[in-house]
Amino acid sequence: MAGTTCHYGEGRVALVTGAARRVGRVIAAALHKHGFNVVIHCNASKELALQFASELNSTRKDSAHVITGDLSKDVVATSQRMVMEAVEKWGRLDLLVNSAGDFFNTNLDGASEQDWDKLMNINAKAPYFLIQAAAPHLRKVQGSVVNVADILGERPSGPLNIYCVTKAALIMITKSLAIELGPEVRINAVNPGAAMWPETADDNFKKEWLARTPVGRPGTGDEVADAVLFLASPSASYVSGSGLNVCGGRSIPL
């Protein structure tokens, strides 16, 4: 879908968190290609976000806007401000994509409360309160939410135990809020596998991961973006509370 010329997003606005880099950036670019005006959220990567917005605006005038926010602290206030700024730009909000996330190894012996709070705030608490802030605006337009979770929320990995907990929480947020916000708002999740290796992934991690992936390769940002595009599209009008695994079969017990 990312390579087609369909423009079902024309006149619609999408807020994509963590959209300056990696998968979030690819998702925002794909939504923009399909006609959405995109609100690009970033934290430390403001320069990259502004450059990205400039590129998008050069292809379609006034179609991309940057907002900033640190989702690791003051989560409720930050979420409310971000949604307010997003809505103020174009007067509406049709799609929220919770793509921002943090990822690092923890183990039970060495894990700290700070590790727990940082990962939980960014990966689960922020999506929850962003949905809370966005819900009134999404209801007005029969909008939707796509949460970028992770197959590790279903098939955990020991060295990433806190991260896995946060993504499992995000999967449950998807399901529970789909019940609460339906029928006006649909909420779904995309559960990637190794799509665009994180900077922290070492060779042993990559080898172990691919050994448990039937397709035998890491995924791409475009493959994750295609799943988001589908879930945000009219083709998914009867899909809510679901998780779409984009993991090359990593979800299958081997």
N, C-alpha and C positions, 0 to 999 in steps of 0.2 A: 504493500500500500504506500510506503514512503516514496516510491519511485513513480507513482501515478500523478495525474494532473487533477484529480478530484479536489473540489474546493468547498466541502461541506462546512468548513469553519468560517466562511465569509460572514462578516458582521458579528462574529462571536469573539470573546476574550478568554484567554487561558492564562492562569498564573502557574508558573512552573518553578518550584523551589530547587535550589542547587543547580541552576541552569547555566552557570558560566563555564562549567567544565564537564568532561566525561559524559556519562549517559544523559544527565539532565540537559546538557547542551544539545545533544543529538535529538532528544525528544522535542525541545523547544523549536529547533530548526524544522523538524518534520511537521509540527503543528502549524508553524508559520507557512510552510509550503502548501498546506491544505487550507489556507485562507484565514487562519486565526490571527488576531492581534495578540502578541505574547508579552506578558509581564515577566521579565527575567529576574529572578531573585538570586542574590549572592550574599556572601558574608565577607570573607577575606579576599575574594577574587574580583573586586570591583573593576579594576582596569580591564581584565579579560571580558567581564560582562558588558562594559561600555563599548568595547571594540566589537563584540558580538552583535550588540544592538545596532551599532552603526552599520555593520554589514547587512543586517536584515532590513534596516530602514533605507538602505541604498537600492534595494530591490523593490520595496513597497513603502512609500513615504508614510511616516508616523504610524508604524505598525509594530514597533518594539519599544519597550520601556524598561528601565532598570530600577529595582528597589533593593534595599539592603536590610539585613537583619541577622543578628546572632541568635540562632535557635537553640543554643546550648544553655541559655539563662534567660530569666525574665520571660518565660515562654508564653504565658497568656497575653501579657501586654504587647510583646513583640508580634505575636500572631495577629492580634486585633489591629495593630498599626499597619502591618503589611497588607492585610486584606483591605483595609480602608484606603490605603494608597493605591492599591491595584484598581479598586472600583472607581476611585476619583478620576483616574486617567481617562477611561472611556465610558464611564457611567454604568457599567454592568460587569458581571462575572459569570461565565458559562461553564468553565472547567477549571478545576484545581488539580494539579498533578504534584503530589508530594514525593519529590525525587531526592531532596536533600538527605544526606545520611553520613554517618561516620562509621569507621571500620578499623578495628585494630584487635590484635590478639589479647586475650585475657586468660588467666587460669585461676582456679579456685584459691591456690596458695598465695598468689601475688596480686589478686584483684583488689582494687580500692573502692571506697565509696565514691570517690571522684570519677573513676572509670564508669561505674554503674550510672551515676547521675548524668554524665556527659552523653553516653550512648543512649540511655533511655530518653533523655530530653530531646535529642535531635531525631532519633529514629522512631519514637512512638508518641511521646507527649506533644511534640510540636505538630505532627500531623493531626492528632485529635483536636487540638485547640484551633488549628487553622480551619479544619472542617467546621468546628463550632462557629467561628467568626464568619465563614463563607456561606453557611447554610441559608441565612435569610435571602442572600443575593442569588444563590443557586436555585432556590425554590421559585423565585419569580420567573425564571426562564426555563424551568425543567432541566436544569443543568446536571453535571455529574462530577465525580471525583475518581481519580485513578491514583492509587497508592503504589509506589514502587517498593515492594517488600523484598523478599529473597527466598529462594528455595531452602536456605538454611533455617528459615522459620518453621519448616516442616521436617527437614532432614539435617539435624544439627551436626556441627563439627566441634570436637572437644576444645581446641585452642581458642575458639571464638565463642565461648559459652554465653557471655553477656550479650554480645551482638545477636546471637541466635535467639535469645530471650526477647530482645527488643523487636526483632522481625516477626516472631510469633505473636507478640502483642499487636503489631500493626495488622497482621492478618485477621486477628480477632476484632480489632477496631473496624476493619472493613466489613466484616460480617454483621456485627452488632449495630453499627450505624446505618447500614443498608436497610435494616428492619425499621429503625427509628425514623429515618428520613424519607423512606418510600411512602407513596409512589412518586412524589415530586422529584426526588433526587436519587440518581443511581450511584452506587459506590462499588468499585471493583479494585482488584489488586493485580499487579503483574509481579510474578515471582521469578526473577532472572537467576540463572546459574552464574558461571564465570563469564560475564559479559564485560569486556574491557577489563583486563586484570588490574586489580588495585596495585598501587605503587609498592605496598608492603608485601605483596605475594612473592615468596621465594620459589626457587626451582622445585624443591621437594613438595611444596604445597600444590604447585601447578601439576606436577606429575601425578600426585595422589588424586587430585580432582579429576583429571582427564581419564584416569584409570577407572573411575566410577561414572563416567559419562558415555552412554552408548554411542552418541554421535561422534565422539572422539576429538572434539575441538572446543575451544572457547567460543562463546557467542560474540556478537557484535552489537554496538550501540543501535544500529539500524534495526536489528531484529527485535530489540526491546521496544524501540520507538514504534515499530509496526504494530506491536501488541497494544500499546497505549492508543495509537490511532484507531484501531478497531474498537476498543472499549469506549472511546469517546465518540464514536460515530453512530449514525442512525442504524447501522447494521447490528449494533449491540443494544438496541432499544429494549430488549427483553432479558438483558443480562444485568444482574445486580447481586451483590454479596458473593461474587465469584472470584477465584484466583486463577489466572492464566499462567501456567508454568512455561517459561521460556528458558529452558535449562538443558537442552540436548538430551533429555532423559535422565538427568541426575536425580530426579525425584523417585526413580524406580529402585527399590531395594535390590542390591546386587550382592 
